[in-house]
Structures are given as C-alpha cells and as structure tokens.
C-alpha cells in the first residue's frame, strides 16, 4: 500500500452556475492520521468507488 499516493486529484467540468459554492457534506476519519472530506454534488460513481476502496472487509 506504500506505492499508492495519499492524495488523488479529481478534475470536474466547470459549473454553469457561477454562484455555486461547494459545501462539505461529510468528513470521515479513515485512519489515525487520515481524514477524508466529501463535498456535496459528488458523482455517485466516484463516491461508490471511494467507499468500496476504504471500507473493504474480508468475510473469509
């Protein structure tokens, strides 16, 4: 897991409404030194991929 970057940049298309300001929707503490901030209007597929990557568990 050391070869994976700690931060992943995600670029989205420019918004048509210039008055829109992102707001923090959720903040999760993933590890002792890692916190994730999720903002409103996140794409479902990005949120789904994130949740699957962070909250994996072995049923074996």
PDB file of N, CA, C and O in Angstrom:
ATOM      1  N   UNK A   1       0.823  -1.189   0.000  1.00  0.00           N
ATOM      2  CA  UNK A   1       0.000   0.000   0.000  1.00  0.00           C
ATOM      3  C   UNK A   1       0.867   1.252   0.000  1.00  0.00           C
ATOM      4  O   UNK A   1       0.363   2.354  -0.221  1.00  0.00           O
ATOM      5  N   UNK A   2       2.166   1.094   0.246  1.00  0.00           N
ATOM      6  CA  UNK A   2       3.053   2.251   0.264  1.00  0.00           C
ATOM      7  C   UNK A   2       3.239   2.873  -1.110  1.00  0.00           C
ATOM      8  O   UNK A   2       3.596   4.047  -1.208  1.00  0.00           O
ATOM      9  N   UNK A   3       3.004   2.109  -2.182  1.00  0.00           N
ATOM     10  CA  UNK A   3       3.207   2.650  -3.520  1.00  0.00           C
ATOM     11  C   UNK A   3       1.998   3.434  -4.022  1.00  0.00           C
ATOM     12  O   UNK A   3       2.047   4.008  -5.110  1.00  0.00           O
ATOM     13  N   UNK A   4       0.921   3.468  -3.252  1.00  0.00           N
ATOM     14  CA  UNK A   4      -0.275   4.218  -3.651  1.00  0.00           C
ATOM     15  C   UNK A   4      -0.174   5.651  -3.124  1.00  0.00           C
ATOM     16  O   UNK A   4       0.256   5.850  -1.988  1.00  0.00           O
ATOM     17  N   UNK A   5      -0.552   6.633  -3.903  1.00  0.00           N
ATOM     18  CA  UNK A   5      -0.469   8.021  -3.444  1.00  0.00           C
ATOM     19  C   UNK A   5      -1.497   8.300  -2.345  1.00  0.00           C
ATOM     20  O   UNK A   5      -2.563   7.685  -2.296  1.00  0.00           O
ATOM     21  N   UNK A   6      -1.154   9.230  -1.478  1.00  0.00           N
ATOM     22  CA  UNK A   6      -2.049   9.609  -0.394  1.00  0.00           C
ATOM     23  C   UNK A   6      -3.176  10.519  -0.881  1.00  0.00           C
ATOM     24  O   UNK A   6      -4.274  10.497  -0.325  1.00  0.00           O
ATOM     25  N   UNK A   7      -2.910  11.316  -1.911  1.00  0.00           N
ATOM     26  CA  UNK A   7      -3.895  12.249  -2.427  1.00  0.00           C
ATOM     27  C   UNK A   7      -4.166  11.942  -3.892  1.00  0.00           C
ATOM     28  O   UNK A   7      -3.243  11.682  -4.663  1.00  0.00           O
ATOM     29  N   UNK A   8      -5.419  11.975  -4.260  1.00  0.00           N
ATOM     30  CA  UNK A   8      -5.805  11.753  -5.641  1.00  0.00           C
ATOM     31  C   UNK A   8      -6.592  12.970  -6.108  1.00  0.00           C
ATOM     32  O   UNK A   8      -7.617  13.312  -5.518  1.00  0.00           O
ATOM     33  N   UNK A   9      -6.126  13.615  -7.150  1.00  0.00           N
ATOM     34  CA  UNK A   9      -6.793  14.800  -7.671  1.00  0.00           C
ATOM     35  C   UNK A   9      -7.848  14.374  -8.674  1.00  0.00           C
ATOM     36  O   UNK A   9      -7.588  13.570  -9.569  1.00  0.00           O
ATOM     37  N   UNK A  10      -9.046  14.926  -8.511  1.00  0.00           N
ATOM     38  CA  UNK A  10     -10.148  14.648  -9.422  1.00  0.00           C
ATOM     39  C   UNK A  10     -10.594  15.978 -10.017  1.00  0.00           C
ATOM     40  O   UNK A  10     -10.990  16.887  -9.288  1.00  0.00           O
ATOM     41  N   UNK A  11     -10.532  16.091 -11.336  1.00  0.00           N
ATOM     42  CA  UNK A  11     -10.957  17.317 -12.004  1.00  0.00           C
ATOM     43  C   UNK A  11     -12.342  17.106 -12.581  1.00  0.00           C
ATOM     44  O   UNK A  11     -12.642  16.051 -13.142  1.00  0.00           O
ATOM     45  N   UNK A  12     -13.185  18.121 -12.438  1.00  0.00           N
ATOM     46  CA  UNK A  12     -14.540  18.055 -12.988  1.00  0.00           C
ATOM     47  C   UNK A  12     -14.737  19.228 -13.936  1.00  0.00           C
ATOM     48  O   UNK A  12     -13.997  20.211 -13.891  1.00  0.00           O
ATOM     49  N   UNK A  13     -15.728  19.113 -14.779  1.00  0.00           N
ATOM     50  CA  UNK A  13     -16.021  20.188 -15.728  1.00  0.00           C
ATOM     51  C   UNK A  13     -16.463  21.441 -14.978  1.00  0.00           C
ATOM     52  O   UNK A  13     -16.979  21.365 -13.863  1.00  0.00           O
ATOM     53  N   UNK A  14     -16.254  22.584 -15.603  1.00  0.00           N
ATOM     54  CA  UNK A  14     -16.648  23.853 -14.993  1.00  0.00           C
ATOM     55  C   UNK A  14     -18.164  23.905 -14.833  1.00  0.00           C
ATOM     56  O   UNK A  14     -18.915  23.423 -15.681  1.00  0.00           O
ATOM     57  N   UNK A  15     -18.586  24.494 -13.743  1.00  0.00           N
ATOM     58  CA  UNK A  15     -20.009  24.604 -13.474  1.00  0.00           C
ATOM     59  C   UNK A  15     -20.629  25.746 -14.279  1.00  0.00           C
ATOM     60  O   UNK A  15     -19.992  26.774 -14.508  1.00  0.00           O
ATOM     61  N   UNK A  16     -21.851  25.556 -14.694  1.00  0.00           N
ATOM     62  CA  UNK A  16     -22.548  26.603 -15.444  1.00  0.00           C
ATOM     63  C   UNK A  16     -23.003  27.719 -14.513  1.00  0.00           C
ATOM     64  O   UNK A  16     -23.030  28.888 -14.898  1.00  0.00           O
ATOM     65  N   UNK A  17     -23.358  27.354 -13.299  1.00  0.00           N
ATOM     66  CA  UNK A  17     -23.805  28.331 -12.323  1.00  0.00           C
ATOM     67  C   UNK A  17     -22.590  28.823 -11.533  1.00  0.00           C
ATOM     68  O   UNK A  17     -22.015  28.070 -10.746  1.00  0.00           O
ATOM     69  N   UNK A  18     -22.205  30.064 -11.737  1.00  0.00           N
ATOM     70  CA  UNK A  18     -21.023  30.621 -11.086  1.00  0.00           C
ATOM     71  C   UNK A  18     -21.264  30.926  -9.609  1.00  0.00           C
ATOM     72  O   UNK A  18     -20.307  31.135  -8.864  1.00  0.00           O
ATOM     73  N   UNK A  19     -22.535  30.955  -9.170  1.00  0.00           N
ATOM     74  CA  UNK A  19     -22.852  31.266  -7.783  1.00  0.00           C
ATOM     75  C   UNK A  19     -22.726  30.034  -6.883  1.00  0.00           C
ATOM     76  O   UNK A  19     -22.827  30.151  -5.662  1.00  0.00           O
ATOM     77  N   UNK A  20     -22.510  28.879  -7.464  1.00  0.00           N
ATOM     78  CA  UNK A  20     -22.433  27.643  -6.704  1.00  0.00           C
ATOM     79  C   UNK A  20     -21.129  27.578  -5.915  1.00  0.00           C
ATOM     80  O   UNK A  20     -20.044  27.787  -6.459  1.00  0.00           O
ATOM     81  N   UNK A  21     -21.256  27.288  -4.635  1.00  0.00           N
ATOM     82  CA  UNK A  21     -20.087  27.108  -3.785  1.00  0.00           C
ATOM     83  C   UNK A  21     -20.177  25.730  -3.150  1.00  0.00           C
ATOM     84  O   UNK A  21     -21.186  25.408  -2.522  1.00  0.00           O
ATOM     85  N   UNK A  22     -19.139  24.907  -3.303  1.00  0.00           N
ATOM     86  CA  UNK A  22     -19.183  23.571  -2.703  1.00  0.00           C
ATOM     87  C   UNK A  22     -19.278  23.663  -1.186  1.00  0.00           C
ATOM     88  O   UNK A  22     -18.701  24.554  -0.563  1.00  0.00           O
ATOM     89  N   UNK A  23     -20.012  22.732  -0.612  1.00  0.00           N
ATOM     90  CA  UNK A  23     -20.148  22.668   0.834  1.00  0.00           C
ATOM     91  C   UNK A  23     -19.762  21.271   1.300  1.00  0.00           C
ATOM     92  O   UNK A  23     -20.028  20.274   0.628  1.00  0.00           O
ATOM     93  N   UNK A  24     -19.135  21.225   2.455  1.00  0.00           N
ATOM     94  CA  UNK A  24     -18.730  19.936   2.996  1.00  0.00           C
ATOM     95  C   UNK A  24     -19.972  19.155   3.394  1.00  0.00           C
ATOM     96  O   UNK A  24     -20.801  19.639   4.165  1.00  0.00           O
ATOM     97  N   UNK A  25     -20.096  17.942   2.862  1.00  0.00           N
ATOM     98  CA  UNK A  25     -21.242  17.095   3.171  1.00  0.00           C
ATOM     99  C   UNK A  25     -20.895  16.087   4.257  1.00  0.00           C
ATOM    100  O   UNK A  25     -21.743  15.740   5.079  1.00  0.00           O
ATOM    101  N   UNK A  26     -19.652  15.615   4.264  1.00  0.00           N
ATOM    102  CA  UNK A  26     -19.265  14.567   5.205  1.00  0.00           C
ATOM    103  C   UNK A  26     -17.764  14.593   5.414  1.00  0.00           C
ATOM    104  O   UNK A  26     -17.000  14.895   4.498  1.00  0.00           O
ATOM    105  N   UNK A  27     -17.354  14.274   6.623  1.00  0.00           N
ATOM    106  CA  UNK A  27     -15.939  14.143   6.921  1.00  0.00           C
ATOM    107  C   UNK A  27     -15.758  12.831   7.671  1.00  0.00           C
ATOM    108  O   UNK A  27     -16.413  12.591   8.685  1.00  0.00           O
ATOM    109  N   UNK A  28     -14.865  11.983   7.165  1.00  0.00           N
ATOM    110  CA  UNK A  28     -14.633  10.669   7.753  1.00  0.00           C
ATOM    111  C   UNK A  28     -13.186  10.543   8.192  1.00  0.00           C
ATOM    112  O   UNK A  28     -12.271  10.921   7.461  1.00  0.00           O
ATOM    113  N   UNK A  29     -12.989  10.019   9.366  1.00  0.00           N
ATOM    114  CA  UNK A  29     -11.633   9.678   9.802  1.00  0.00           C
ATOM    115  C   UNK A  29     -11.398   8.239   9.381  1.00  0.00           C
ATOM    116  O   UNK A  29     -12.053   7.327   9.885  1.00  0.00           O
ATOM    117  N   UNK A  30     -10.472   8.031   8.462  1.00  0.00           N
ATOM    118  CA  UNK A  30     -10.209   6.718   7.893  1.00  0.00           C
ATOM    119  C   UNK A  30      -9.158   5.977   8.710  1.00  0.00           C
ATOM    120  O   UNK A  30      -9.251   4.764   8.895  1.00  0.00           O
ATOM    121  N   UNK A  31      -8.181   6.689   9.187  1.00  0.00           N
ATOM    122  CA  UNK A  31      -7.085   6.107   9.943  1.00  0.00           C
ATOM    123  C   UNK A  31      -6.695   7.123  11.000  1.00  0.00           C
ATOM    124  O   UNK A  31      -7.285   8.201  11.086  1.00  0.00           O
ATOM    125  N   UNK A  32      -5.709   6.780  11.796  1.00  0.00           N
ATOM    126  CA  UNK A  32      -5.299   7.695  12.851  1.00  0.00           C
ATOM    127  C   UNK A  32      -4.828   9.039  12.291  1.00  0.00           C
ATOM    128  O   UNK A  32      -5.048  10.083  12.904  1.00  0.00           O
ATOM    129  N   UNK A  33      -4.184   9.007  11.132  1.00  0.00           N
ATOM    130  CA  UNK A  33      -3.644  10.240  10.541  1.00  0.00           C
ATOM    131  C   UNK A  33      -4.284  10.605   9.215  1.00  0.00           C
ATOM    132  O   UNK A  33      -3.754  11.448   8.491  1.00  0.00           O
ATOM    133  N   UNK A  34      -5.426   9.985   8.873  1.00  0.00           N
ATOM    134  CA  UNK A  34      -6.051  10.231   7.573  1.00  0.00           C
ATOM    135  C   UNK A  34      -7.511  10.606   7.749  1.00  0.00           C
ATOM    136  O   UNK A  34      -8.278   9.904   8.408  1.00  0.00           O
ATOM    137  N   UNK A  35      -7.872  11.716   7.153  1.00  0.00           N
ATOM    138  CA  UNK A  35      -9.251  12.180   7.162  1.00  0.00           C
ATOM    139  C   UNK A  35      -9.676  12.460   5.734  1.00  0.00           C
ATOM    140  O   UNK A  35      -8.898  12.993   4.943  1.00  0.00           O
ATOM    141  N   UNK A  36     -10.906  12.103   5.401  1.00  0.00           N
ATOM    142  CA  UNK A  36     -11.443  12.318   4.066  1.00  0.00           C
ATOM    143  C   UNK A  36     -12.601  13.291   4.168  1.00  0.00           C
ATOM    144  O   UNK A  36     -13.469  13.142   5.027  1.00  0.00           O
ATOM    145  N   UNK A  37     -12.616  14.280   3.301  1.00  0.00           N
ATOM    146  CA  UNK A  37     -13.711  15.239   3.236  1.00  0.00           C
ATOM    147  C   UNK A  37     -14.447  15.010   1.924  1.00  0.00           C
ATOM    148  O   UNK A  37     -13.836  14.991   0.855  1.00  0.00           O
ATOM    149  N   UNK A  38     -15.760  14.836   2.010  1.00  0.00           N
ATOM    150  CA  UNK A  38     -16.602  14.643   0.831  1.00  0.00           C
ATOM    151  C   UNK A  38     -17.515  15.849   0.720  1.00  0.00           C
ATOM    152  O   UNK A  38     -18.192  16.227   1.677  1.00  0.00           O
ATOM    153  N   UNK A  39     -17.525  16.445  -0.460  1.00  0.00           N
ATOM    154  CA  UNK A  39     -18.329  17.629  -0.697  1.00  0.00           C
ATOM    155  C   UNK A  39     -19.626  17.260  -1.408  1.00  0.00           C
ATOM    156  O   UNK A  39     -19.723  16.224  -2.065  1.00  0.00           O
ATOM    157  N   UNK A  40     -20.611  18.127  -1.262  1.00  0.00           N
ATOM    158  CA  UNK A  40     -21.896  17.874  -1.906  1.00  0.00           C
ATOM    159  C   UNK A  40     -21.733  17.849  -3.421  1.00  0.00           C
ATOM    160  O   UNK A  40     -20.774  18.397  -3.966  1.00  0.00           O
ATOM    161  N   UNK A  41     -22.676  17.209  -4.083  1.00  0.00           N
ATOM    162  CA  UNK A  41     -22.727  17.072  -5.532  1.00  0.00           C
ATOM    163  C   UNK A  41     -21.603  16.197  -6.082  1.00  0.00           C
ATOM    164  O   UNK A  41     -21.217  16.337  -7.243  1.00  0.00           O
ATOM    165  N   UNK A  42     -21.079  15.298  -5.256  1.00  0.00           N
ATOM    166  CA  UNK A  42     -20.078  14.354  -5.736  1.00  0.00           C
ATOM    167  C   UNK A  42     -20.772  13.363  -6.667  1.00  0.00           C
ATOM    168  O   UNK A  42     -21.926  13.001  -6.439  1.00  0.00           O
ATOM    169  N   UNK A  43     -20.090  12.935  -7.688  1.00  0.00           N
ATOM    170  CA  UNK A  43     -20.663  11.944  -8.599  1.00  0.00           C
ATOM    171  C   UNK A  43     -20.810  10.614  -7.885  1.00  0.00           C
ATOM    172  O   UNK A  43     -19.950  10.221  -7.096  1.00  0.00           O
ATOM    173  N   UNK A  44     -21.898   9.929  -8.165  1.00  0.00           N
ATOM    174  CA  UNK A  44     -22.187   8.674  -7.478  1.00  0.00           C
ATOM    175  C   UNK A  44     -21.105   7.628  -7.709  1.00  0.00           C
ATOM    176  O   UNK A  44     -20.737   6.906  -6.782  1.00  0.00           O
ATOM    177  N   UNK A  45     -20.593   7.538  -8.928  1.00  0.00           N
ATOM    178  CA  UNK A  45     -19.590   6.512  -9.203  1.00  0.00           C
ATOM    179  C   UNK A  45     -18.288   6.796  -8.470  1.00  0.00           C
ATOM    180  O   UNK A  45     -17.586   5.857  -8.093  1.00  0.00           O
ATOM    181  N   UNK A  46     -17.948   8.043  -8.261  1.00  0.00           N
ATOM    182  CA  UNK A  46     -16.744   8.384  -7.501  1.00  0.00           C
ATOM    183  C   UNK A  46     -16.941   8.031  -6.033  1.00  0.00           C
ATOM    184  O   UNK A  46     -16.055   7.446  -5.410  1.00  0.00           O
ATOM    185  N   UNK A  47     -18.087   8.379  -5.482  1.00  0.00           N
ATOM    186  CA  UNK A  47     -18.379   8.057  -4.093  1.00  0.00           C
ATOM    187  C   UNK A  47     -18.428   6.547  -3.880  1.00  0.00           C
ATOM    188  O   UNK A  47     -17.906   6.047  -2.884  1.00  0.00           O
ATOM    189  N   UNK A  48     -19.048   5.819  -4.803  1.00  0.00           N
ATOM    190  CA  UNK A  48     -19.135   4.372  -4.701  1.00  0.00           C
ATOM    191  C   UNK A  48     -17.745   3.735  -4.721  1.00  0.00           C
ATOM    192  O   UNK A  48     -17.456   2.850  -3.916  1.00  0.00           O
ATOM    193  N   UNK A  49     -16.893   4.178  -5.630  1.00  0.00           N
ATOM    194  CA  UNK A  49     -15.533   3.636  -5.719  1.00  0.00           C
ATOM    195  C   UNK A  49     -14.744   3.949  -4.453  1.00  0.00           C
ATOM    196  O   UNK A  49     -13.992   3.105  -3.965  1.00  0.00           O
ATOM    197  N   UNK A  50     -14.909   5.137  -3.928  1.00  0.00           N
ATOM    198  CA  UNK A  50     -14.211   5.513  -2.700  1.00  0.00           C
ATOM    199  C   UNK A  50     -14.644   4.637  -1.530  1.00  0.00           C
ATOM    200  O   UNK A  50     -13.806   4.111  -0.798  1.00  0.00           O
ATOM    201  N   UNK A  51     -15.941   4.483  -1.358  1.00  0.00           N
ATOM    202  CA  UNK A  51     -16.454   3.690  -0.244  1.00  0.00           C
ATOM    203  C   UNK A  51     -16.020   2.230  -0.342  1.00  0.00           C
ATOM    204  O   UNK A  51     -15.704   1.607   0.672  1.00  0.00           O
ATOM    205  N   UNK A  52     -16.003   1.693  -1.539  1.00  0.00           N
ATOM    206  CA  UNK A  52     -15.544   0.303  -1.713  1.00  0.00           C
ATOM    207  C   UNK A  52     -14.053   0.169  -1.409  1.00  0.00           C
ATOM    208  O   UNK A  52     -13.624  -0.845  -0.857  1.00  0.00           O
ATOM    209  N   UNK A  53     -13.266   1.175  -1.761  1.00  0.00           N
ATOM    210  CA  UNK A  53     -11.831   1.118  -1.529  1.00  0.00           C
ATOM    211  C   UNK A  53     -11.483   1.269  -0.046  1.00  0.00           C
ATOM    212  O   UNK A  53     -10.560   0.622   0.449  1.00  0.00           O
ATOM    213  N   UNK A  54     -12.219   2.115   0.650  1.00  0.00           N
ATOM    214  CA  UNK A  54     -11.889   2.382   2.051  1.00  0.00           C
ATOM    215  C   UNK A  54     -12.503   1.343   2.982  1.00  0.00           C
ATOM    216  O   UNK A  54     -11.844   0.871   3.908  1.00  0.00           O
ATOM    217  N   UNK A  55     -13.740   0.993   2.744  1.00  0.00           N
ATOM    218  CA  UNK A  55     -14.454   0.112   3.666  1.00  0.00           C
ATOM    219  C   UNK A  55     -14.551  -1.305   3.119  1.00  0.00           C
ATOM    220  O   UNK A  55     -15.644  -1.844   2.951  1.00  0.00           O
ATOM    221  N   UNK A  56     -13.404  -1.896   2.845  1.00  0.00           N
ATOM    222  CA  UNK A  56     -13.380  -3.293   2.419  1.00  0.00           C
ATOM    223  C   UNK A  56     -13.204  -4.158   3.663  1.00  0.00           C
ATOM    224  O   UNK A  56     -12.555  -3.757   4.629  1.00  0.00           O
ATOM    225  N   UNK A  57     -13.784  -5.333   3.622  1.00  0.00           N
ATOM    226  CA  UNK A  57     -13.606  -6.260   4.732  1.00  0.00           C
ATOM    227  C   UNK A  57     -13.574  -7.674   4.177  1.00  0.00           C
ATOM    228  O   UNK A  57     -14.208  -7.972   3.164  1.00  0.00           O
ATOM    229  N   UNK A  58     -12.849  -8.519   4.835  1.00  0.00           N
ATOM    230  CA  UNK A  58     -12.709  -9.908   4.403  1.00  0.00           C
ATOM    231  C   UNK A  58     -13.717 -10.750   5.163  1.00  0.00           C
ATOM    232  O   UNK A  58     -13.765 -10.733   6.393  1.00  0.00           O
ATOM    233  N   UNK A  59     -14.524 -11.490   4.406  1.00  0.00           N
ATOM    234  CA  UNK A  59     -15.513 -12.377   5.029  1.00  0.00           C
ATOM    235  C   UNK A  59     -14.944 -13.777   5.235  1.00  0.00           C
ATOM    236  O   UNK A  59     -15.632 -14.662   5.744  1.00  0.00           O
ATOM    237  N   UNK A  60     -13.705 -13.974   4.846  1.00  0.00           N
ATOM    238  CA  UNK A  60     -13.097 -15.321   4.945  1.00  0.00           C
ATOM    239  C   UNK A  60     -12.646 -15.632   6.355  1.00  0.00           C
ATOM    240  O   UNK A  60     -12.119 -16.715   6.610  1.00  0.00           O
TER     241      UNK A  60
END
